[in-house]
Amino acid sequence: MIHLLGPYLLASALVGLGVAGIAARRNAVLLLVGIELVLSGSLVLLVATQAAGADRWAAGSVLPLFVITIAAAEVVVALAVVLLVFRLRGTIDLDAPSAREDVS
Amino acid sequence: MTALDTAFAASGVLAVVGGLLAVTTRHVVHAALWLVVALLGVAGSLLVLGAELVALVLVLVYVGAVVVLVLFALMLTRAPIGPDLAHAVGPWRAVGAGLLGLATAGLLASVLVPLADGSVSRAEISTDQVAEQLFGTWVWPFELLSLLLLAALVGALTVARRPDPGGTAS
């Protein structure tokens, strides 16, 4: 027997922490840390629905696997873009003005 | 409080504390390492909820691959060893981000908590059943996922590759 309040509160807390991290960080790589926290909150919620017995086709186990895979692909592409930006501009500060603003 | 509730609370506290330190620490490398702690806590809570396969895949993919990638990216972008003063944010922005996170968590909790009607007996989904469904019902999304991974691999390689000095690339 397990009470469903715990998983729901944990999912809310993780998503809140992730959103706070996304809003607070200026380092483009650390932005991804916040995104990972939001996604892990969604994983907890999906698995909690399975534990409550409210899923068909084992969706509570299969959909988290899909989320994990898509998140890994997303991180790979995002880090490639960050590395390219660092090579072109020499900074990964998200608050830095863009090149177009520098010209005008 | 059953034993499962206690175990879930322990791993949940570990996940929340790790996540809190991951988003608040000023050492960039420490942030990635606290993310490991948070993800291990999440994996523990998934284990308590009865999804062993998801917990193991989470540890393998997130802790094994994603955090290592993040650490590599931090090194390649010349992260400082000590506190990251170049990317420090002002107090107003930190307070605003905290309020935004609290508002999001409060909104989600206010929607979800009324749905938690008492204790449920944990549904046992064995790995055999997951495999049967994954390669039965979900086989086409699963194949599409392999295409997505291939596209991400090729795309990341194309984006991050150094430009050809000779200019021979089309």
Interface residues (C-beta under 8 A of the other chain):
Chain A: M1 I2 H3 L4 L5 G6 P7 Y8 L9 L10 A11 S12 A13 L14 V15 G16 L17 G18 V19 A20 G21 A23 A24 R25 R26 N27 V29 L30 L32 V33 G34 E36 L37 S40 L43 V44 L45 V47 A48 Q50 A51 A52 G53 D55 W57 A58 A59 G60 S61 V62 P64 L65 F66 I68 T69 I70 A71 A72 A73 E74 V75 V76 V77 L79 A80 V81 V82 L83 L84 F86 R87 I92 D93
Chain B: T2 L4 D5 F8 A9 G12 A15 V16 G19 L20 A22 V23 T24 V28 A31 A32 L35 A38 L39 V42 S45 L46 V48 L49 G50 A51 L53 V54 V57 L58 V61 Y62 A65 V66 L69 V70 F72 A73 L74 L76 T77 A79 D84 A86 H87 A88 V89 R93 A94 G96 A97 G98 L100 G101 L102 A103 T104 A105 G106 L108 A109 L112 V113 L115 A116 D117 G118 S119 V120 S121 R122 A123 I125 Q129 V130 E132 Q133 L134 T137 W138 P141 L145 L148 L149 A151 A152 L153 G155 A156 L157 V159 A160 R162
